[in-house]
Amino acid sequence: MASKKTERPLSPHLFIYKPMLSMTLSVIHRATGMAMYFGTLVVAWWFMSMAMGAEAYEFFAWVMGSWVGMIVLVGFTWVLFHHMFGGIKHFFWDFGKGFELETVEHVAKLAVVVPVCATIIVWAFGLMLTSGGAL
């Protein structure tokens, strides 16, 4: 007796959908959430170095003042802003606001630009304060 093969519907998966900016930002939002764990370790190291004395803090300041440390700090600043603005977007979605396709695309574009601009503003302001007012 020959068995008849039945065709079953496929569940949608990533390769079926056309990639959109909002989809990419959703993945980045999850990644920034995970990256904040690493950044929290840096903040904990900062506090511990202050508690351990001048020598420990000088080492921390030396590491974070290096080009690698600066990349970590700027990246962590961007991660915080990106995740925060993504969270604000999801907060409005929880109330059923902003689901229109045009609004979703507009907010997705803002979610790329706003965290970058906020990071630049924070670092420019911080550098201005540490350099005595002149950039």
Buried (B, 14 or more C-beta within 10 A) or exposed (E): EEEEEEEEEEEEEEEEEEEEBBEEBBEBBEEBBEBBEEBEEBEEBBEEBEEEEEEBBEEBEEBBEEEEBEEBBBBBBBBBBBBBBBEEBEEEEEEEEEEEEEEBEEBBEEBBEBBEEBBEEBBEEEEEEEEEEEE
